[in-house]
Amino acid sequence: GPSHDRLARGLIDREHGRLAAAIGHFRSALADLDHDPALRRLAQRWLGTSLIEAGEHRQAAELYTAAVAADPEFADAWFGLGLIASETGERLDQGVTALHRYLRFPPRPGRPGPEQAHFRLGLIYGHMAFAEQARNQLQLALALDPDLDEAHQALDRL
């Protein structure tokens, strides 16, 4: 249907670096996806990721906040809220809560692993000047993935 076409066009645009066009297609597709929760989640995930890549963190946070309010089992949206907090240094409490929620979900292919959640928590605690918590989270991330260079770098900065 038309929603599928718009999602496909959004993915193609995203793949070619046309984020503004992709965002438009994902928004348009979302308007018609109330009847299909699985596709709605995909569209929200791609829209949120595209918004973050476009530097539209506030819009992405609003999208993800609404998404988890409507669907508390939407793991990707919880991770997205944590990612945004870790990158912007804003809504830090929400980011901590979101990542702890995310860590309750079983790992699944295609989703960030728990090491990414611990890494992001480490960054957030760093923003909050909670050095001990930051160090603990970064060490957890490295225990899960010793090659996570970003976590090594973040630890060195503490």
C-alpha positions as CSV (number, residue, x, y, z in Angstrom):
1,G,0.0,0.0,0.0
2,P,0.9,3.7,0.0
3,S,2.5,3.5,3.5
4,H,4.8,0.7,2.4
5,D,5.8,2.7,-0.7
6,R,6.5,5.8,1.5
7,L,8.6,3.7,3.9
8,A,10.5,2.2,1.0
9,R,11.1,5.6,-0.5
10,G,12.3,6.9,2.9
11,L,14.8,4.1,3.2
12,I,16.1,4.7,-0.3
13,D,16.5,8.4,0.4
14,R,18.1,7.7,3.7
15,E,20.5,5.3,2.1
16,H,21.5,8.0,-0.4
17,G,22.0,10.6,2.4
18,R,18.8,12.6,1.6
19,L,17.7,12.8,5.2
20,A,15.2,15.6,4.7
21,A,13.4,13.7,2.0
22,A,13.6,10.5,4.1
23,I,12.1,12.2,7.1
24,G,9.2,13.5,5.0
25,H,8.5,10.0,3.7
26,F,8.7,8.4,7.2
27,R,6.4,11.1,8.6
28,S,3.9,10.6,5.8
29,A,4.0,6.8,6.2
30,L,3.4,7.1,10.0
31,A,0.2,9.1,9.4
32,D,-1.4,6.0,7.9
33,L,0.1,3.2,10.1
34,D,-2.2,3.1,13.1
35,H,-3.6,-0.3,11.9
36,D,-0.1,-1.9,11.7
37,P,1.8,-1.7,15.0
38,A,4.9,-3.5,13.7
39,L,5.3,-1.3,10.6
40,R,4.5,1.7,12.8
41,R,7.4,0.8,15.1
42,L,9.7,0.5,12.0
43,A,8.7,3.8,10.7
44,Q,9.2,5.5,14.1
45,R,12.6,3.8,14.4
46,W,13.7,5.0,11.0
47,L,12.2,8.5,11.5
48,G,13.8,8.9,14.9
49,T,17.2,7.7,13.7
50,S,17.0,10.0,10.7
51,L,16.0,12.9,12.9
52,I,19.0,12.3,15.2
53,E,21.3,12.1,12.1
54,A,19.9,15.3,10.9
55,G,20.6,17.0,14.3
56,E,16.9,17.2,15.1
57,H,17.3,15.8,18.6
58,R,14.3,17.6,20.1
59,Q,12.0,16.3,17.4
60,A,13.4,12.8,17.8
61,A,13.0,12.9,21.6
62,E,9.4,14.0,21.2
63,L,8.7,11.2,18.8
64,Y,10.3,8.6,21.1
65,T,8.6,10.0,24.2
66,A,5.2,9.6,22.5
67,A,6.2,6.2,21.1
68,V,7.0,4.7,24.5
69,A,3.9,6.3,26.1
70,A,1.8,4.5,23.5
71,D,3.9,1.4,23.4
72,P,6.0,0.8,26.5
73,E,7.5,-2.4,25.0
74,F,9.1,-0.4,22.1
75,A,12.7,-1.1,23.0
76,D,14.2,1.0,20.2
77,A,12.5,4.1,21.4
78,W,13.8,3.7,24.9
79,F,17.3,3.3,23.5
80,G,16.8,6.4,21.3
81,L,15.9,8.5,24.3
82,G,19.1,7.4,26.0
83,L,21.1,8.0,22.9
84,I,19.8,11.5,22.6
85,A,20.5,12.3,26.2
86,S,24.1,11.0,25.9
87,E,24.7,13.0,22.8
88,T,23.1,16.3,23.8
89,G,23.7,16.4,27.6
90,E,20.0,17.2,27.9
91,R,17.1,15.3,29.6
92,L,19.7,13.3,31.4
93,D,17.4,11.8,34.0
94,Q,15.1,10.7,31.2
95,G,18.1,9.2,29.4
96,V,19.1,7.2,32.5
97,T,15.6,5.9,33.0
98,A,15.2,5.0,29.3
99,L,18.4,3.1,29.1
100,H,17.7,1.1,32.3
101,R,14.3,0.3,30.7
102,Y,16.1,-0.7,27.5
103,L,18.4,-3.1,29.4
104,R,15.4,-5.0,30.6
105,F,14.6,-6.2,27.1
106,P,16.4,-9.3,25.8
107,P,19.1,-8.6,23.3
108,R,17.9,-9.0,19.7
109,P,19.7,-8.9,16.4
110,G,19.3,-5.5,14.7
111,R,19.1,-3.7,18.0
112,P,22.0,-2.0,19.9
113,G,23.5,-4.5,22.3
114,P,23.7,-4.0,26.1
115,E,27.2,-2.8,25.8
116,Q,25.9,0.2,23.8
117,A,23.3,0.9,26.5
118,H,26.0,0.8,29.2
119,F,28.3,3.0,27.1
120,R,25.5,5.5,26.7
121,L,24.8,5.4,30.5
122,G,28.4,6.0,31.1
123,L,28.3,9.1,28.9
124,I,25.2,10.4,30.6
125,Y,26.6,9.9,34.1
126,G,29.7,11.7,32.9
127,H,27.5,14.6,31.8
128,M,26.0,14.5,35.3
129,A,29.5,14.6,36.9
130,F,28.8,11.2,38.6
131,A,32.3,9.9,37.8
132,E,32.0,6.6,39.8
133,Q,28.7,5.6,38.1
134,A,30.1,6.7,34.7
135,R,33.2,4.6,35.3
136,N,31.1,1.6,36.3
137,Q,28.9,1.8,33.3
138,L,31.8,2.2,30.9
139,Q,33.6,-0.8,32.5
140,L,30.4,-2.8,32.1
141,A,30.3,-1.8,28.4
142,L,34.0,-2.9,28.0
143,A,33.4,-6.2,29.8
144,L,30.8,-7.0,27.2
145,D,32.8,-5.6,24.3
146,P,36.5,-5.0,25.0
147,D,37.0,-3.5,21.6
148,L,34.5,-0.6,22.1
149,D,37.0,2.1,21.5
150,E,34.5,4.9,22.3
151,A,34.2,3.5,25.9
152,H,38.0,3.3,26.3
153,Q,38.2,7.0,25.2
154,A,35.3,8.0,27.5
155,L,37.1,6.2,30.4
156,D,40.3,8.1,29.7
157,R,38.4,11.4,29.8
158,L,37.0,10.7,33.3
